[in-house]
Amino acid sequence: MLDEKLTDQEFNTLCNAFAIAYYEGLNNDSRYVDDYVLAFGVTQDAICSVEDTWANYDKLPPFIDARFADWQAMGKPEYIV
């Protein structure tokens, strides 16, 4: 049971590197938050207002897939800036 969270133990080395680059970012400047705001048309202050539904969940993979492809094309930098 994952208890609604993922840790580095669930990913391989490649995916862990991407997770840090995307979700943490340089100086905690997360590209994930940027994509979340774009996907749902909310401000950073209102990201918790997005309803937890499968329809909303399904809006995020295209953003994550694009970031992953770009990250790989850039040579897998430590952070996505």
Secondary structure by P-SEA (a helix, b strand, c coil): ccccccccccccaaaaaaaaacccccccccaaaaaaaaaccccccccccccccaaaaaacaaaaaaaaaaaaaaccccccc
